[in-house]
Amino acid sequence: MADLLAEAEAELYTADPDGFTARRSELAERARDAGEPAVAKKITALRKPTRSAWVVNRLVRSDPEVGSRLDRLAGDLREASGGSRLRDLTAARARLVDELTRTALEGLPAPPASLREEVTATLDAAIADPGVAASLGTLVRAARYAGFGAFAPAADGSAPPPRKTKPPAEPAAEREARRQERIKEAERAASDADRDLESALSAERDLEDSVRRLEAELAGARQRLAEARRRSYRAESRQQRAAGQLSRLKE
């Protein structure tokens, strides 16, 4: 059961997302045929990744060392106390993210700047956020670190001083609540858009199949019409010859 789901995830999140929906249906059907309806349901629930998420998933799944390198650097940054060590690790972080971004985009024809930026932001977020790191390989959309630069050194290379916390004022709390509500609304809208896209793509494929069938039927009908016209012409020619011969015999 676990193997069927893992195999489906590996294939769906590595292959080009253009074929995601159709292949997901095929894999779910295969699981049902294997007597695993629960697995089929889980496969059906897998969500189609965006282009940038697919690029990162493909990178991580093609090279298991990528995740390990990101994890090691994240651990070193968390343990760094400041000074030159933190400065060196911050520079190493930039180099690693740049290297992995280039590797992830290799083979893609003229990747747009927006795609490069989203891949870079996702890899950077994976270093800062364990939750993002854990989702590498099955990402649905690009990630972006929403923290406050906990790994960034101060201007002189020393560790930034701890922030003094104070209870938030009521207006700030209200703004944060509204911001969180907007985030939830945006997430719901994105989820609805994903479902609408998958539905539209499915309808498009069905119509393309119908058009291909109709075109094949039309081509066959045209061929049969041409043959019927040839038979009609030959029959007409024979009829005219027979009529001429009969007329001559009667003279």
LINLINHU-V943873 format. One line per field, one symbol per residue. ss: DSSP state (h for helix, s for strand, l for the rest). Layout:
ss: ???
This chain:
ss: lhhhhhhhhhhhllllhhhhhhhhhhhhhhhhhlllhhhhhhhhhlllllhhhhhhhhhhhhllhhhhhhhhhhhhhhhlllhhhhhhhhhhhhhhhhhhhhhhhlllllllhhhhhhhhhhhhhhhhlhhhhhhllllllllllllllllllllllllllllllllllhhhhhhhhhhhhhhhhhhhhhhhhhhhhhhhhhhhhhhhhhhhhhhhhhhhhhhhhhhhhhhhhhhhhhhhhhhhhhhhhhl
